[in-house]
Amino acid sequence: MAEQAAQSLEGWFCLHLFWKIDWAKWRRVPQDERQECLDEFKALARTAGRGPVPGQG
């Protein structure tokens, strides 16, 4: 991940990422491809809460 979280005065780190979705384009993607994208995102979201992977980052 290229983004770096800024250190706060309390010493905690926080990074907020925001995305904008073009819903018209999303709806034009075939249903099976949309489902594949959602499945990949859900897998990424599950691993994101686990913290850093040793030896990476």
MARBA-3410 file (N, C-alpha, C, O; in Angstrom, 1 decimal):
57
0.9,-1.2,0.0,0.0,0.0,0.0,0.9,1.2,0.0,1.8,1.3,0.9 ~ 0.7,2.1,-0.9,1.6,3.3,-1.1,1.2,4.4,-0.1,2.0,5.2,0.3 ~ 0.0,4.5,0.3,-0.5,5.5,1.2,0.1,5.4,2.6,0.3,4.2,3.1 ~ 0.5,6.5,3.2,1.0,6.4,4.6,0.1,7.2,5.5,-0.4,8.3,5.2 ~ -0.2,6.6,6.6,-1.1,7.2,7.6,-0.2,8.3,8.4,0.9,8.1,8.7
-0.9,9.4,8.7,-0.2,10.5,9.4,-0.3,10.2,10.9,-1.3,9.7,11.4 ~ 0.8,10.5,11.6,0.8,10.2,13.1,0.0,11.4,13.7,0.3,12.6,13.4 ~ -0.9,11.0,14.6,-1.6,12.1,15.4,-0.8,12.5,16.6,0.2,11.9,16.9 ~ -1.3,13.5,17.3,-0.7,14.0,18.5,-0.6,13.0,19.6,0.3,13.0,20.4 ~ -1.6,12.1,19.6,-1.6,11.0,20.6,-0.7,9.9,20.3,-0.5,9.0,21.1
-0.1,9.9,19.1,0.8,8.8,18.7,0.1,7.6,18.0,0.8,6.7,17.6 ~ -1.2,7.7,17.7,-1.9,6.7,17.0,-1.9,7.0,15.5,-1.8,8.2,15.1 ~ -2.0,6.0,14.7,-2.0,6.2,13.2,-3.3,5.9,12.7,-4.0,5.0,13.2 ~ -3.7,6.7,11.7,-5.1,6.5,11.1,-5.0,6.9,9.6,-4.4,7.9,9.3 ~ -5.5,6.1,8.8,-5.6,6.3,7.4,-7.0,6.1,6.9,-7.6,5.0,7.1
-7.5,7.1,6.3,-8.9,7.0,5.7,-8.8,7.1,4.2,-8.2,8.0,3.6 ~ -9.3,6.1,3.5,-9.3,6.1,2.1,-10.8,6.2,1.6,-11.7,5.6,2.2 ~ -11.0,7.0,0.6,-12.3,7.2,0.1,-12.3,6.9,-1.4,-11.4,7.3,-2.1 ~ -13.3,6.3,-1.9,-13.5,6.0,-3.3,-14.8,6.5,-3.8,-15.8,6.5,-3.0 ~ -14.9,6.9,-5.0,-16.1,7.3,-5.6,-16.5,6.3,-6.7,-15.7,5.9,-7.5
-17.7,5.8,-6.6,-18.2,4.8,-7.6,-19.0,5.4,-8.7,-20.0,6.1,-8.4 ~ -18.7,5.1,-9.9,-19.5,5.5,-11.0,-20.6,4.4,-11.2,-20.3,3.4,-11.9 ~ -21.7,4.6,-10.6,-22.8,3.6,-10.6,-23.3,3.3,-12.0,-23.6,2.1,-12.2 ~ -23.3,4.2,-12.9,-23.7,3.9,-14.3,-22.8,2.9,-14.9,-23.3,2.0,-15.6 ~ -21.5,3.1,-14.8,-20.5,2.2,-15.3,-20.6,0.8,-14.6,-20.5,-0.2,-15.3
-20.8,0.8,-13.3,-20.9,-0.4,-12.6,-22.0,-1.3,-13.0,-21.9,-2.5,-13.2 ~ -23.1,-0.6,-13.3,-24.3,-1.4,-13.8,-24.2,-1.9,-15.2,-24.9,-2.9,-15.5 ~ -23.2,-1.4,-15.9,-23.0,-1.9,-17.3,-22.1,-3.1,-17.3,-22.0,-3.8,-18.3 ~ -21.4,-3.4,-16.2,-20.6,-4.6,-16.0,-21.4,-5.8,-15.9,-22.4,-5.8,-15.2 ~ -21.1,-6.9,-16.7,-22.0,-8.1,-16.5,-22.0,-8.6,-15.1,-21.1,-8.5,-14.3
-23.2,-9.2,-14.7,-23.5,-9.6,-13.4,-22.4,-10.5,-12.8,-22.0,-10.4,-11.7 ~ -22.0,-11.5,-13.6,-21.0,-12.4,-13.1,-19.6,-11.8,-12.8,-19.0,-12.1,-11.9 ~ -19.3,-10.8,-13.6,-18.0,-10.0,-13.4,-18.2,-9.1,-12.1,-17.2,-9.0,-11.3 ~ -19.3,-8.5,-11.9,-19.6,-7.8,-10.7,-19.5,-8.6,-9.5,-18.9,-8.2,-8.5 ~ -20.0,-9.8,-9.5,-20.0,-10.7,-8.4,-18.5,-11.1,-8.1,-18.1,-11.2,-6.9
-17.7,-11.4,-9.1,-16.3,-11.7,-9.0,-15.6,-10.5,-8.3,-14.8,-10.8,-7.4 ~ -15.9,-9.3,-8.7,-15.3,-8.1,-8.1,-15.7,-8.0,-6.6,-14.8,-7.8,-5.7 ~ -16.9,-8.3,-6.3,-17.4,-8.2,-4.9,-16.7,-9.3,-4.1,-16.4,-9.0,-2.9 ~ -16.6,-10.5,-4.6,-16.0,-11.6,-3.9,-14.5,-11.2,-3.5,-14.0,-11.5,-2.4 ~ -13.8,-10.7,-4.5,-12.4,-10.3,-4.3,-12.3,-9.2,-3.3,-11.4,-9.2,-2.4
-13.2,-8.2,-3.3,-13.2,-7.1,-2.3,-13.5,-7.7,-0.9,-12.8,-7.2,0.0 ~ -14.4,-8.6,-0.8,-14.8,-9.1,0.5,-13.6,-9.9,1.1,-13.3,-9.8,2.3 ~ -12.8,-10.6,0.2,-11.6,-11.3,0.7,-10.6,-10.3,1.1,-9.9,-10.6,2.2 ~ -10.4,-9.3,0.4,-9.4,-8.2,0.8,-9.8,-7.6,2.1,-9.0,-7.4,3.0 ~ -11.1,-7.3,2.3,-11.6,-6.7,3.5,-11.4,-7.6,4.7,-11.1,-7.1,5.8
-11.6,-8.9,4.5,-11.3,-9.8,5.6,-9.9,-9.8,6.1,-9.6,-9.9,7.3 ~ -9.0,-9.8,5.1,-7.5,-9.8,5.5,-7.1,-8.4,6.0,-6.1,-8.4,6.7 ~ -7.7,-7.3,5.6,-7.3,-6.0,6.1,-7.4,-5.8,7.6,-6.6,-5.1,8.2 ~ -8.3,-6.5,8.2,-8.5,-6.3,9.6,-7.5,-7.2,10.5,-7.5,-7.0,11.7 ~ -6.7,-7.9,9.8,-5.8,-8.8,10.5,-4.5,-8.2,10.9,-3.7,-8.7,11.6
-4.2,-7.0,10.4,-3.0,-6.3,10.6,-1.9,-6.6,9.6,-2.2,-7.3,8.7 ~ -0.7,-6.1,9.8,0.4,-6.3,8.9,0.8,-7.8,8.8,0.8,-8.5,9.8 ~ 1.2,-8.2,7.6,1.8,-9.5,7.4,3.3,-9.5,7.7,4.0,-8.6,7.1 ~ 3.8,-10.3,8.6,5.2,-10.3,8.9,6.1,-10.4,7.6,5.8,-11.3,6.8 ~ 7.1,-9.6,7.5,7.9,-9.6,6.3,7.4,-8.8,5.1,8.1,-8.7,4.1
6.3,-8.1,5.3,5.7,-7.3,4.2,5.4,-5.9,4.8,5.1,-5.8,6.0 ~ 5.6,-4.9,4.0,5.3,-3.5,4.4,6.3,-2.8,5.1,6.1,-1.6,5.5
END
